[in-house]
Amino acid sequence: MATVKTASRNSGFPDFARIGMQIIAGCVALLLLSGCDPRPNRIGISNTVIDFGLNETPFPLYVWNTFSRIPVMHIEAEADVDWIQLTPSSVDSLWARESGYDKRSIIVRVNRSLLDEGEHKGQIKLTSTAMRPRKVDVRVYMESDGRLGGLNIINPVSWYSEPYLLDFAFSLRDADNNAVVEAPGLFDITAFEDGEAVRASETGLALRRASPRQFFLDLVLDYSLSMQETLGALQSLEDAARNDIVRFLNPDAAAGITLFNREDRPPVVISDFTTDHAYLREQLGRIQQEYVGRFASGAPLFDALQTSLDKFEEGQVLLGLMPDQLDPWLPLFVRLDENAVLNQCRHIFVITDGYDTSSKARLNDVTRRARNLFVSINVIGIGEEPHLANLLTLSGETKGVYFSFRDNRESISPYIEDIINNLAGQYRLRWATLNRRNQAFAPGFQMALASNSAAHYAEAKYNPVKYAADTLRGIIQVVHRDDGLRSDALVNMEYAPRFVYDLRFFIEASHPFEVEIWGEDAGGLLERWNIETTVVDDRRLQLHFYSLEAPLPFAGYGTLFSLDFGEVVSGERPEVVTCDIDNSLYEDAVHFLVEIE
């Protein structure tokens, strides 16, 4: 039988295609080994070096497609160190040479809590299939160790006042960034003045737990023409406000709404601060129809932020008083402002494309004022090309955070929850300096819990002469409260002189009331004192508090007692008419001043 063989087309000849591919692969390998990369260098980048130095403002790195044969280039970004954070980590850039390159932004941040003191370097690698990778060098400098230890002092605020007082408010967190809530007596505290430790017993040095801070948040919303003309921008704005922010607020959070949509009228306050979150959601659904309508034009972004910041200053100025009439009240306003700063966690969330066309205020005016009011401005950037120079400066210079609605919307609500979770763990440290020189010193303190310790030194120096006042004059303040359901008045000690064993009050109010003595756990000072009560009628009484053991703590502060007026009657506001203290009990010129707010 004959055998038939089927010969291949290249039978008897070398496989040139295979050999050619092997040669090409070998050449590519040799080129790579020699440091030459034959792949096209078509990933465009705006920077090859980013030097943060001490700057904490995020940096926009722009990347784009420069290869005409690839309609859409997918570019991925990866850092070689964990302290470089990239948002987003990948982008798609179109080939659009005729209309200009399709530049996409990657926000570069530095997580300084992972870095110790000194200079640090890292690198960002940008890759795309079949393209030559590009690299960006990143440098940052740390003046001190930023890493979280077992005990960390977070967001410290220093406050100086008369007579010779230094106050610090702060929160404490552990190595996992969770709030530290412990009894003040468990901490070892040392205060310093220019590096020298002060004597706790002589200066009244005391650490106290502070009430959880109340979350104050104002939404600043951009309904200007540029937002109206951007497809999906307003839907994104309302979605972020309603579902990523208001939805996650805790019940005690007070929020407001500020709107800007045209240059010929000032920004509009849709809502002052309120804890009625249902009302806020309702207003968010009515803005376009009831407040904007069909008219939108220029964007006074910075003016709108100034209007929002006005809300954080309300109640700190008495209208209608001339400067000479105002002087006697200034100490009261200082303490009102101090209490607001210590008891509030202040944030603005501005949702915008970042363009400002018509403001009288400048960007620096806004950031400087926000810092002075301890307000963090957080930004949610809307649209394909938000004005990152404005938005990153607003957030970076006020300790806020920038979010891109398109690229990292999922991070907004966890950020809100993190703020709320850390409202507890608040502390206040005070001492009264004995230094009387006309020379500023740098105050600071160190605290330890078990084997963990932390320290803080204030940026602002303290000059005793600037805060000189009568140390024998105690200050008591009456503060009215009304939440719409119940009304009461707190009688607070703002500063106590030395060796006070007696307090005798005569109280008269506009409505009947009941007296409640505050416990030490709630910040009270008189829980262990004896009390004698002489009732005149249901609106007037005399209270005599006295101690047979320890006096009031020197330079001490806290609530003495409260007057509970019960349920609020519509159209009426119960108030303390008279709160007199008997200063005849004291010797050596010790006396008290009572201020009714």
Salt bridges, closest charged atoms under 4 A:
ASP15 OD2 - ARG18 NE 3.56
ASP37 OD2 - ARG39 NH2 2.78
ASP51 OD1 - ARG139 NH1 2.70
GLU76 OE2 - HIS74 NE2 3.40
ASP92 OD1 - HIS74 ND1 2.67
ASP102 OD1 - ARG104 NH1 3.38
ASP116 OD1 - HIS120 NE2 2.91
GLU119 OE2 - ARG139 NE 2.31
ASP145 OD2 - ARG147 NH2 2.70
ASP167 OD1 - ARG428 NE 3.03
ASP167 OD1 - ARG430 NE 3.01
GLU202 OE2 - ARG199 NH1 3.33
ASP218 OD1 - LYS311 NZ 2.74
ASP239 OD2 - ARG409 NH2 3.07
ASP244 OD2 - ARG409 NE 2.65
ASP264 OD1 - ARG262 NE 2.80
GLU282 OE2 - ARG286 NH1 3.11
GLU290 OE1 - ARG286 NH2 2.82
ASP310 OD1 - ARG369 NH2 2.61
GLU313 OE1 - ARG369 NH2 2.77
GLU338 OE2 - ARG428 NH2 2.61
ASP365 OD1 - ARG362 NH2 3.38
ASP365 OD1 - ARG368 NH2 3.08
GLU384 OE1 - ARG104 NH2 3.05
GLU384 OE1 - ARG406 NH1 2.70
GLU397 OE1 - ARG371 NH1 3.72
ASP407 OD1 - ARG406 NE 3.22
ASP488 OD2 - ARG481 NH2 2.76
ASP502 OD2 - HIS544 NE2 2.91
GLU520 OE2 - ARG528 NE 3.01
GLU532 OE1 - HIS544 ND1 3.55
ASP537 OD2 - ARG540 NH2 2.95
ASP564 OD2 - ARG486 NH2 3.09
GLU572 OE1 - HIS511 NE2 2.63
ASP582 OD2 - ARG504 NH1 3.08
GLU595 OE2 - ARG335 NH2 2.42
